[in-house]
Amino acid sequence: MNRMSLPVGIYAPVPTSFDAQDQFDPTRFRHLLARWVASPLTGFVILGSNGEAPYVDELESDRVIAAAREVIPHERPLIAGTGRESTRATIAATRRAADLGADAVIVRTPGFFKLQMTSEVFIRHYTAVADASPVPVLLYNYTALTGVNLGADAVGRLAAHANIVGIKESGGDAAQIADFVAAGGPEFCVFAGSSTSFYPSLCAGASGGILALSCVLPDACVRLFEYVRQGAHDEARALQRRLVPMARLLGNKYGVPGLKAALQITGLDAGDPRPPLLPLDAAGRAALEAALQTFGTL
C-alpha cells in the first residue's frame, strides 16, 4: 500500500450544533460549515473534542458526517473523529465514516483503562484500525483529556504503516511536536492542536494546525501558517503574540462552551454545548469579548 497524504495547513475542528431540545441540528450545522468553507481554511475536522464527540451517539455521529459531506466540497479534506474505547467499536465507526464520505479519520487514544494503555497496546490498537480503515488514519494525542500519552516510540513505529498518515498533538509541548516529527519521518504529518504554542510548533516542524481558534479567526491562523512557510518570522511572532489572549481562553480555560460563545459573539450561531456542559457564564463571555475587541475582530 502506498502512503496517502493530507494537505498541510490549517484545519478547523468544528463544533457540533444542537437545538433547544438537545438534538443534533443539521440546518444550523450546515450553515456554520458554509461560512467556514468560504474561508481560506485547508480542511475540517468533525466529531473531535471540540465537536463534543464523547456526547454524540452512533446514529448522531453518522448524521453529523453526512451533513458535513453535503456542504464541504471534495477538494477540501473532511476528517471525522472515530475514536472509541474499544478497537472493535473504533473500526466500526471508521468504516461507517468512510462510507459516509469522510476523506480521513482522526482516532483519539483510548484511555479508560489508563494503567494498561502501554505503547504496545496503542500500537496494536492503531495497527488494527489502520489495517481495516478504507481511508487514511490520523493519530490523536490529547493527554489533558484522556489521561494517557502516546509516546514518540509508538508514533515512530506506527508511522511506518502506510495508512497512518499523521498525528494531532494537542498538548502544546513543542518538544513533543519535534519528537513526533523526528520519529515520523518526512512524509508523516504532525498537526499542532494548541493555538497558544502554534508558532513554536511550526518552528519545531509541525505540518500545520487543527486549532479551535481557527473556527473564530480562520484568516489570522492561516496567515500565521503562511508567514512561517515564507520565512517571515518577525511577522509570525508578532501575530502569535496578538493571538495568545484569545487562544488561552479557547483552550483549557473555557473549552467547548468558550468556543461556542465566541462564535455567537462573532455572529455564528453554533448553539449551546450539550449537557452536562454548561453555556459560558457572563464573566466568561465578557472576557472573550474583550479579547476579540483587543485583537480587532469586533
N, C-alpha and C positions, 0 to 999 in steps of 0.2 A: 504494500500500500504506500503510495506517495503521500507525503505530508501536505495537507491543505493549509491555508494560511488565512488570517484575518487582516484586514487593513489596519495599519497603525492609526492612531488619532484619539479623538475624544468620543466616548460612548456615554449616553445619558442613562442612568439606572432609574427608570421612570416609576412613579408611584402607581398603585392600583386604585382606581376610583370606586368608591362605594356610595350608595344613595342613602336617604334618610332612614330607610328600613334595613340598613346594613346588608344590602345585596350589591353584588357587582353591578356597576353602572356602565354598560358598554358605550352608550352615547357620549357620556362625559369623557370616558377614556379615549375614544376615538378623536374627540375634539382636541384634547390635550396633545395627542400624538401628531395630529395635523399641524399644530403650531410648531412643534419641535422639528417635524420633517422640513419645515420651511427655513430652518436654521442651518448653519454650516456643520452641524454635528456629523461625525462619521457613521454612527450607528446607535443602536438602542438595546438596552438590557431590560427585560421584563421579568417579574417574579423573582427578583433578588431580595436582599434585605430591605432596600427602600421600597420594594413592591409588596412588603408585608407577607412574603411567601409562606412563612410558617402558619399564618392565619387564613390561608386560602386553601379550600379543599380541592380534591382532584377534579371534580366536574367544573368548578370555577376556574381552575388553572387552565383547563382546555379552552374555556370560553375566552379567557384573557389572551391566550396565544392567538386564537382565531381572530379576535377583534383587532389585535395588533397587526397581524398579517394583512388585514383588509386595508390598512392605512399606510403601512411602511412599504415603500417601493422596493423591489427586489434588488436594486443596486445598493441599497443601504442595509447592512447586516442587522438581522434581528436575532438576538441571543436570548434564550429562555432559561431561567433558573429551574433546574430539575433535581436538585439535591434533596434526598430523603435520608432518613436514618438507616434504612437497610439497603443493601446493594440491590436486592430484587426490586424494591419499590423505585429506586433511582433509575434502574434500567427501564422499567415500565414507563415511567414519566418521561424519560429521554426519548423513547421510541414514539410516544404519543406526540411529543413536541415536534419531532421531525416530521411526522405525518401531517401535522397542522401547519407546517411551513417555516419552522424555525431554521435558520441557517447554521446555528451552532447552539450548544448548551453550556451553561456555567453551573458547576456542581460544587456546592459547599462541602466542607469536611463534615462527616457525621461526628457528633460529639456527645451523645447522651451517656455512653459508657466511656467517660473520659480517660480513666486509668488504663483502659485496654486499647486506646487509639494510638498504637505504635506506628512507626514508619512502615513496617511490614504489613500491618493491617491496611493502611492507606494505599500502599502500592497494590495490594490485592484488590481492594475495592475499586480504585480508579482504573486499573487494567481491565477488570471485568466490564465496567461501564463503557470504556472506550472500545473494547472489542465488540460490544453489542450495539454501539451507537451508529446510526446511519449518517450522523453529522459530526463535525469536529467538537471536541470537548475542551473547555477551559476549566482548570482547577480554580478553587475559590477558597482563599485562606483569610479568615476574619476571627482571630483569636479572642477579641473582646466580646464577641457574641457566642462563639461556640465553645470557648474554654480550652481549645486544643490548637496546636500549631503544627503546620505541615512544614517540615524542615527541608533545607536545601538538599540534603542527601536523597530524600524521597523524590523531590522535584526533579533532580538530575536523572534519576532512574526512570521516572515517568515521562520525562521529555523525550526519551528515546522511542516512545510509542508514536507511530505515525499519525494516530488520530487524536493525540493530546497536543494541542497547538499553543497553549499558553496558560497563564495564571493571572488572577486578580489578587493582589496583596493589599489588604485594607488596613494594615496596622500602622502605617505612617513611618515605618523604620526604613530609611534609605539604605542602611547597611544590609538589611534583609533583601531589599529590592536588588541590590548589587550582587548578593549571593545567588539569588534566583537567576539573574541574568547570566552569571558565570556558569551556573550549573546547567542551565537550559540550552545554551549554545545560541548561535546567531539566528536560527530560524524560529526560535521559541519566543513568543510574545509575553512580556511581563507588563501588566497594566497596574498602575497605581490606583488605589482606592481612596486615598486621603488627600483632600484638597489643601490642607494646611502645609503639607510637605511635598506638593506636586513638583515644584521646580527642582528641589534636591533629588527627587526620584527620577526625573528626566535626566539630570546630570549623571545619575548612577546607571543609566542605561535603559530606563523604562521605555516601553514602546508607545505609551500614551496613558490615558486615564479613563477609568469608569467612575465618574465623580458626581455625587449628588448635587454639588454646586453647579454642574453644567446644565441641570434642569432649570435653574434660576438664572444663571448668567452664561448661557452657551457661547456667545460670541467672545467673551473675555477668556473663557477656558480654552477655546480653540486658538485664540490669539497668543496665549502664553505658550501653548504647544508649538505653534509656528515660529515664535521668537527663538525658542531653543533650537529648532531644526535649522534656522537661518544663522545661528551663532550670535544672535542679538541678546547677549546675556545681561547687559545692563537693563535693557527694556524688560526682559523676562523677570529679573529680580524685582524691579520696581512694581510690576504688575502683581507678582506674587505677594508682595507686602500689602498692596491695596486689597487683595482678595482674602487675606488671612482673617480679618474680623468676621466676615460673613461665613467663611469656611469653618471657623471654630464653632459658630452657633449651629451650623447644619451637621456637624459631626456628632460626637457622643453627647454633647450638651443637650440638644433638643431632638435629635434623631428624626424619625419619620414625622412626628407632629410638627416639628420645626420646618421640615421641607414642605409639607402641605400648607402650612401657614404662610411661608414665604411665597409660595406660588399664588395663594389667594391675594396677598398684598400686591403682587405684581400683575394681577388681573387674570390669573389662570386658576380656574376652579377645579381642584383635584378632589374635593370632598374632604370629609374628616377621616382620621385614622380609624381603623377597626378596633373595637373594644377587645381586650382590656386597655389598650392605649387610649389616652385622653387627648382631646384637642389642646393645642398650646394655650396657656393662660395669657392674660392681658399683659403681664410683665414681659413674657417671652416675645409676644408679638411686637411690643414696643422696642425691645432690643433688636429684633430683626428689621423693623422699620428704620431705626437709627443707623444700622449697618448699611442697609440699602441706600439710605439717603447720603451717607458719607461716601459710598462708592460712586454715587451719581446716577443710580438707576431710577430713583423716584423723583 
